[in-house]
């Protein structure tokens, strides 16, 4: 295991690396939504977050200093096993319960783990009860209380616990990735200002910033929606929402400077809009159309989300009766035009050009990336004749046209 990464000591540094209150809120909401206990630990098994939805059984075990030490050691072992295989690890803890560990791996380095579970895969058997009584005597705990607490533990399928672990790993890795990116960007910026190739490296940092500056409020709003749906209905709609969120987070954690097909970018936008529609309901309608040939064109990762987000935040969110977002991709000779149009509030004359020139921020809640940055990024990738065009009128909505080449090379 690496001892230092980005000039930071890995061992024991996760607490300083991540925004713990933010991580705590995510873990708490996950536990409420799934009904599964959860906690985040360092590489040595030391808790980073407070226990979320812990069972009475585990609270009893951890009330004993010896039992708590055993829990830390058990968490360390399963976390290391998950890191070794770079995937979820299911195991039986030292007190006979089933736990799941999801490794927190950023840029190939293991920083800690997310653990969830404290469940059973079948009802307690005679041999397990004997083991629990032995554990109770070893830790100086009341045997009858421990056995009674054991019978209260939920019995679940292995598929359910694995699905819960996969979701929480995506969310937690996203937060750690954001924290590492912020710290390294700050350090690199100070050092690279003294070098002659500052402009080239700063461009790379700006691309990295697109991924690291995602506002956590969007994530929290989505998890809140998942919690509400889980309580109100069976589960199918919640499953779709969590699936869309998982796809969105997986997509945003890819290397931000890579090129993707328009087909992939539109799939990502579909997930993003599904989540937003869950939040806004019928306030926002969506229509997406693309010519088959246009879908193979290459586009920089995360080009369209800032445009769609601006359409929601500045166009439709404040409009009393809501509106529609139209996304249309067509070929024009050797070029492809992706049109993002909303029926929202629109902009005053001259504002559109100011946004494109960078005189206005054009910021949204999620990416914080101005439209001017998207425009400059496209021109940097493809040349002067590509980029954005903006057309808008007050009360009539806004249209943003994205021009990219029909044929381009994957980077």
KAFENKA-V845774 format. One record per residue. OMEGA is omega in radians with two decimals (none if undefined). BURIAL is # if it has 16 or more other C-alpha atoms within 10 Angstrom, else .. Layout:
BEGIN
omega=OMEGA burial=BURIAL
omega=OMEGA burial=BURIAL
END
This chain:
BEGIN
omega=3.12 burial=.
omega=3.13 burial=.
omega=3.14 burial=.
omega=3.07 burial=.
omega=-3.10 burial=.
omega=-3.09 burial=.
omega=-3.10 burial=.
omega=3.05 burial=.
omega=-3.10 burial=.
omega=-3.05 burial=#
omega=3.08 burial=#
omega=-3.05 burial=#
omega=-3.07 burial=.
omega=-3.13 burial=#
omega=3.13 burial=#
omega=-3.07 burial=.
omega=-3.05 burial=#
omega=3.00 burial=#
omega=-3.01 burial=.
omega=3.11 burial=#
omega=3.11 burial=.
omega=3.13 burial=.
omega=3.12 burial=#
omega=-3.12 burial=#
omega=3.12 burial=.
omega=-3.11 burial=#
omega=3.13 burial=#
omega=-3.11 burial=#
omega=3.06 burial=#
omega=-3.11 burial=#
omega=3.13 burial=#
omega=-3.09 burial=#
omega=-3.04 burial=#
omega=-3.07 burial=#
omega=-3.12 burial=.
omega=3.09 burial=#
omega=-3.11 burial=#
omega=3.09 burial=#
omega=3.06 burial=#
omega=-3.11 burial=#
omega=3.07 burial=#
omega=-3.11 burial=#
omega=-3.14 burial=#
omega=3.10 burial=#
omega=3.12 burial=#
omega=-3.11 burial=#
omega=3.03 burial=#
omega=3.09 burial=#
omega=3.04 burial=#
omega=3.11 burial=#
omega=3.12 burial=#
omega=3.07 burial=#
omega=3.14 burial=#
omega=3.13 burial=#
omega=3.07 burial=#
omega=-3.14 burial=#
omega=-3.09 burial=#
omega=3.07 burial=#
omega=3.08 burial=.
omega=-3.13 burial=#
omega=-3.09 burial=#
omega=3.05 burial=#
omega=3.07 burial=.
omega=3.12 burial=#
omega=3.13 burial=.
omega=3.12 burial=.
omega=3.13 burial=#
omega=3.10 burial=#
omega=3.10 burial=.
omega=3.10 burial=#
omega=3.13 burial=#
omega=-3.13 burial=#
omega=3.11 burial=#
omega=3.12 burial=#
omega=3.12 burial=#
omega=-3.09 burial=#
omega=-3.10 burial=#
omega=3.08 burial=#
omega=3.13 burial=#
omega=3.10 burial=#
omega=3.11 burial=#
omega=3.13 burial=#
omega=-3.14 burial=#
omega=-3.11 burial=.
omega=3.14 burial=.
omega=-3.14 burial=.
omega=3.13 burial=#
omega=3.13 burial=#
omega=3.14 burial=#
omega=3.13 burial=#
omega=3.05 burial=#
omega=-3.07 burial=.
omega=-3.08 burial=#
omega=3.11 burial=#
omega=2.99 burial=#
omega=3.10 burial=#
omega=3.12 burial=#
omega=3.09 burial=#
omega=3.09 burial=#
omega=3.08 burial=#
omega=3.06 burial=#
omega=-3.06 burial=#
omega=3.02 burial=#
omega=-3.08 burial=#
omega=3.12 burial=#
omega=-3.12 burial=.
omega=3.06 burial=.
omega=-3.09 burial=.
omega=3.12 burial=#
omega=-3.09 burial=#
omega=-3.08 burial=#
omega=-3.09 burial=#
omega=2.97 burial=#
omega=3.12 burial=#
omega=3.04 burial=#
omega=3.13 burial=#
omega=-3.00 burial=#
omega=-3.11 burial=#
omega=3.06 burial=#
omega=3.08 burial=#
omega=3.06 burial=.
omega=3.14 burial=.
omega=-3.12 burial=.
omega=3.10 burial=#
omega=-3.06 burial=.
omega=-3.11 burial=.
omega=3.14 burial=.
omega=3.13 burial=#
omega=3.08 burial=#
omega=3.13 burial=.
omega=-3.14 burial=.
omega=3.10 burial=#
omega=3.10 burial=#
omega=3.10 burial=.
omega=3.14 burial=#
omega=3.12 burial=#
omega=-3.13 burial=.
omega=-3.08 burial=.
omega=3.11 burial=#
omega=-3.10 burial=.
omega=3.14 burial=#
omega=-3.08 burial=.
omega=-3.08 burial=#
omega=3.09 burial=.
omega=3.14 burial=.
omega=-3.14 burial=#
omega=3.12 burial=#
omega=3.12 burial=.
omega=3.13 burial=#
omega=-3.10 burial=#
omega=3.13 burial=.
omega=-3.06 burial=.
omega=-3.09 burial=#
omega=3.04 burial=#
omega=-3.08 burial=.
omega=3.06 burial=#
omega=3.10 burial=.
omega=3.14 burial=.
omega=-3.13 burial=.
omega=-3.11 burial=.
omega=3.10 burial=#
omega=3.12 burial=#
omega=3.10 burial=.
omega=3.13 burial=#
omega=3.13 burial=#
omega=3.14 burial=#
omega=-3.09 burial=#
omega=3.10 burial=#
omega=3.12 burial=#
omega=-3.11 burial=#
omega=-3.09 burial=#
omega=3.10 burial=#
omega=3.12 burial=#
omega=-3.12 burial=#
omega=3.11 burial=#
omega=3.12 burial=#
omega=3.14 burial=#
omega=-3.12 burial=#
omega=3.12 burial=#
omega=-3.13 burial=#
omega=-3.13 burial=#
omega=-3.09 burial=#
omega=-3.11 burial=.
omega=3.11 burial=.
omega=3.13 burial=#
omega=-3.10 burial=.
omega=-3.13 burial=.
omega=-3.14 burial=.
omega=3.14 burial=.
omega=-3.07 burial=.
omega=-2.99 burial=.
omega=3.08 burial=.
omega=-3.10 burial=.
omega=-3.04 burial=.
omega=-3.06 burial=.
omega=-3.10 burial=.
omega=-3.08 burial=.
omega=-3.06 burial=.
omega=-3.13 burial=.
omega=-3.10 burial=.
omega=3.12 burial=.
omega=3.08 burial=#
omega=3.11 burial=.
omega=3.14 burial=.
omega=3.12 burial=#
omega=3.09 burial=#
omega=3.11 burial=#
omega=-3.11 burial=#
omega=3.11 burial=#
omega=-3.12 burial=#
omega=-3.00 burial=#
omega=-3.06 burial=#
omega=3.14 burial=#
omega=-3.09 burial=#
omega=-3.08 burial=.
omega=3.13 burial=#
omega=3.11 burial=.
omega=3.13 burial=.
omega=-3.12 burial=#
omega=3.11 burial=.
omega=-3.13 burial=.
omega=3.13 burial=#
omega=3.05 burial=#
omega=3.11 burial=#
omega=3.12 burial=#
omega=3.13 burial=#
omega=-3.12 burial=#
omega=-3.13 burial=.
omega=-3.13 burial=#
omega=-3.13 burial=#
omega=-2.99 burial=.
omega=-3.02 burial=.
omega=-3.10 burial=.
omega=3.10 burial=.
omega=-2.99 burial=.
omega=-3.12 burial=.
omega=3.08 burial=.
omega=3.11 burial=#
omega=3.11 burial=.
omega=-3.13 burial=.
omega=-3.12 burial=#
omega=3.08 burial=#
omega=3.12 burial=.
omega=3.12 burial=#
omega=3.13 burial=#
omega=3.12 burial=#
omega=-3.14 burial=#
omega=-3.11 burial=#
omega=3.09 burial=#
omega=-3.11 burial=.
omega=-3.08 burial=#
omega=3.14 burial=#
omega=3.04 burial=.
omega=3.12 burial=.
omega=-2.96 burial=.
omega=-3.10 burial=#
omega=-3.11 burial=#
omega=3.09 burial=.
omega=3.09 burial=#
omega=3.07 burial=#
omega=3.08 burial=#
omega=3.10 burial=#
omega=3.12 burial=#
omega=-3.12 burial=#
omega=3.13 burial=#
omega=3.05 burial=#
omega=3.09 burial=#
omega=3.13 burial=#
omega=3.09 burial=#
omega=3.08 burial=#
omega=-3.12 burial=#
omega=-3.11 burial=#
omega=3.06 burial=#
omega=3.12 burial=#
omega=-3.14 burial=#
omega=3.12 burial=#
omega=3.05 burial=.
omega=-3.14 burial=#
omega=-3.02 burial=#
omega=-3.13 burial=.
omega=-3.10 burial=.
omega=3.10 burial=.
omega=-3.12 burial=.
omega=3.04 burial=#
omega=-3.05 burial=#
omega=2.98 burial=.
omega=-3.12 burial=.
omega=3.10 burial=.
omega=3.11 burial=.
omega=3.03 burial=#
omega=-3.09 burial=.
omega=-3.11 burial=.
omega=-3.11 burial=.
omega=-3.05 burial=#
omega=-3.12 burial=#
omega=3.11 burial=#
omega=-3.14 burial=#
omega=-3.08 burial=#
omega=3.09 burial=#
omega=3.12 burial=#
omega=3.06 burial=#
omega=3.08 burial=#
omega=-2.97 burial=#
omega=-3.06 burial=#
omega=3.11 burial=#
omega=-3.14 burial=#
omega=3.13 burial=#
omega=3.14 burial=#
omega=3.09 burial=#
omega=3.10 burial=#
omega=3.14 burial=#
omega=-3.00 burial=#
omega=-3.06 burial=#
omega=-3.09 burial=#
omega=-2.96 burial=#
omega=-3.03 burial=#
omega=-3.07 burial=#
omega=3.13 burial=.
omega=-2.97 burial=#
omega=-3.10 burial=.
omega=3.11 burial=.
omega=-3.12 burial=#
omega=-3.04 burial=#
omega=2.99 burial=#
omega=3.10 burial=#
omega=3.05 burial=#
omega=-3.04 burial=#
omega=-3.14 burial=#
omega=-3.11 burial=#
omega=3.09 burial=#
omega=3.04 burial=#
omega=-3.08 burial=.
omega=-3.12 burial=.
omega=-3.13 burial=.
omega=3.06 burial=#
omega=3.06 burial=#
omega=3.03 burial=#
omega=-3.09 burial=#
omega=3.07 burial=#
omega=-3.05 burial=#
omega=3.07 burial=#
omega=3.10 burial=#
omega=-3.04 burial=#
omega=-3.00 burial=#
omega=-3.12 burial=#
omega=-3.11 burial=#
omega=3.08 burial=#
omega=3.12 burial=.
omega=3.11 burial=.
omega=-3.11 burial=.
omega=-3.12 burial=#
omega=-3.14 burial=#
omega=3.11 burial=#
omega=3.10 burial=.
omega=-3.10 burial=#
omega=3.14 burial=#
omega=3.10 burial=#
omega=3.14 burial=.
omega=3.00 burial=.
omega=-2.97 burial=.
omega=-3.04 burial=#
omega=-3.05 burial=#
omega=3.03 burial=#
omega=-3.09 burial=#
omega=-2.95 burial=#
omega=-3.03 burial=#
omega=-3.07 burial=#
omega=-3.10 burial=#
omega=3.13 burial=#
omega=3.12 burial=#
omega=3.12 burial=#
omega=3.12 burial=#
omega=3.09 burial=#
omega=3.14 burial=#
omega=-3.12 burial=#
omega=3.14 burial=#
omega=3.11 burial=#
omega=3.12 burial=#
omega=3.10 burial=#
omega=-3.09 burial=.
omega=-2.93 burial=#
omega=-3.13 burial=#
omega=-2.98 burial=.
omega=-3.06 burial=.
omega=3.10 burial=.
omega=-3.14 burial=#
omega=-3.07 burial=#
omega=2.91 burial=#
omega=-3.11 burial=.
omega=3.09 burial=#
omega=-3.09 burial=#
omega=3.06 burial=#
omega=3.13 burial=#
omega=3.10 burial=.
omega=-3.09 burial=.
omega=3.10 burial=.
omega=-3.06 burial=#
omega=3.06 burial=#
omega=3.05 burial=#
omega=3.10 burial=#
omega=3.12 burial=#
omega=-3.14 burial=#
omega=3.09 burial=#
omega=3.09 burial=#
omega=3.11 burial=#
omega=-3.14 burial=#
omega=3.10 burial=.
omega=-3.08 burial=.
omega=2.99 burial=.
omega=3.09 burial=.
omega=none burial=.
END
